[in-house]
């Protein structure tokens, strides 16, 4: 999946934005304007915003760490019942995005 495609998925599934039905690849921002999504998959600042959405994903905390020069792991915990969601990736940003998407899909929370 291309980073832009993942960014749109993260924007709609995790961050709560609506996809723009008229302009593919765009989202509707909080002011109602069509805009490009943040670069969640490639920008660490945008990925950090994703990592802070863990209450919406029914999670209690997050941790991102590097295990080698070519691999990062993002872990989200749900202390209530299901244990950690742990995802490795080649960048920290990608690990955060993938873990957030898995959390949303497995926790059954609709953020829209």
For each residue, the residues with C-beta under 8 A, 3 or more apart:
1: 5 6 9
2: 5 6
3: 6 7 39 41 42
4: 7 8 25 41
5: 1 2 8 9
6: 1 2 3 9 10 40 41 94 97 101
7: 3 4 10 11 37 38 39 40 41 97
8: 4 5 11 12 19 25 27 37
9: 1 5 6 12 13 101
10: 6 7 13 14 15 37 40 41 50 97 100 101
11: 7 8 14 15 17 27 37 38 40
12: 8 9 15 16 17 18 19 27 112
13: 9 10 101 104 105 111
14: 10 11 50 53 56 57 97 100 101 104 111
15: 10 11 12 37 38 40 49 50 53 111
16: 12 56 111 112
17: 11 12 27 28 29 30 37
18: 12 27 28 112
19: 8 12 26 27 28
20: 23 24 25 26 27 28 34
21:
22: 34
23: 20 26 34
24: 20
25: 4 8 20 36
26: 19 20 23 34 35 36 37
27: 8 11 12 17 18 19 20 34 35 36 37
28: 17 18 19 20 32 33 34 35
29: 17 32 33 34 35
30: 17
31:
32: 28 29
33: 28 29
34: 20 22 23 26 27 28 29
35: 26 27 28 29
36: 25 26 27
37: 7 8 10 11 15 17 26 27 40
38: 7 11 15 43 46 49
39: 3 7 42 43 46
40: 6 7 10 11 15 37 43 46 47 49 50 93 96 97
41: 3 4 6 7 10 47 93 94 97
42: 3 39 46 91 93
43: 38 39 40 46 47 93
44: 47 48 92 93
45: 48 49
46: 38 39 40 42 43 49 50 93
47: 40 41 43 44 50 51 92 93 96 97
48: 44 45 51 52 96
49: 15 38 40 45 46 52 53
50: 10 14 15 40 46 47 53 96 97 100
51: 47 48 54 62 64 74 96 100
52: 48 49
53: 14 15 49 50 56 57 100 111
54: 51 57 59 60 61 62 76 103
55: 58 59
56: 14 16 53 109 111
57: 14 53 54 76 100 103 104 107 109 111
58: 55 78 80 103 107 109
59: 54 55 62 76 77 78 85 103 107
60: 54 77 78 79 80
61: 54 76 77 79
62: 51 54 59 74 75 76 77 96 99
63: 74 75
64: 51 72 73 74 75 92 95 96
65: 72 73
66: 69 71 72 73 92
67: 71 72 73 88
68: 71
69: 66
70: 90
71: 66 67 68 88 89 90
72: 64 65 66 67 88 89 90 91 92 94 95
73: 64 65 66 67 86 87 88 89 95
74: 51 62 63 64 86 87 89 92 95 96 98 99
75: 62 63 64 84 85 86 87 99
76: 54 57 59 61 62 84 85 99 100 103
77: 59 60 61 62 83 84 85
78: 58 59 60 81 82 83 84 85 107
79: 60 61
80: 58 60
81: 78
82: 78 85 106 107
83: 77 78
84: 75 76 77 78
85: 59 75 76 77 78 82 99 102 103 106
86: 73 74 75 99
87: 73 74 75 95 98 99 102
88: 67 71 72 73 95
89: 71 72 73 74 92 94 95 98
90: 70 71 72 94
91: 42 72 94 95
92: 44 47 64 66 72 74 89 95 96
93: 40 41 42 43 44 46 47 96 97
94: 6 41 72 89 90 91 97 98
95: 64 72 73 74 87 88 89 91 92 98 99
96: 40 47 48 50 51 62 64 74 92 93 99 100
97: 6 7 10 14 40 41 47 50 93 94 100 101
98: 74 87 89 94 95 101 102
99: 62 74 75 76 85 86 87 95 96 102 103
100: 10 14 50 51 53 57 76 96 97 103 104
101: 6 9 10 13 14 97 98 104 105
102: 85 87 98 99 105 106
103: 54 57 58 59 76 85 99 100 106 107
104: 13 14 57 100 101 107 109 111
105: 13 101 102
106: 82 85 102 103
107: 57 58 59 78 82 103 104
108:
109: 56 57 58 104
110:
111: 13 14 15 16 53 56 57 104
112: 12 16 18
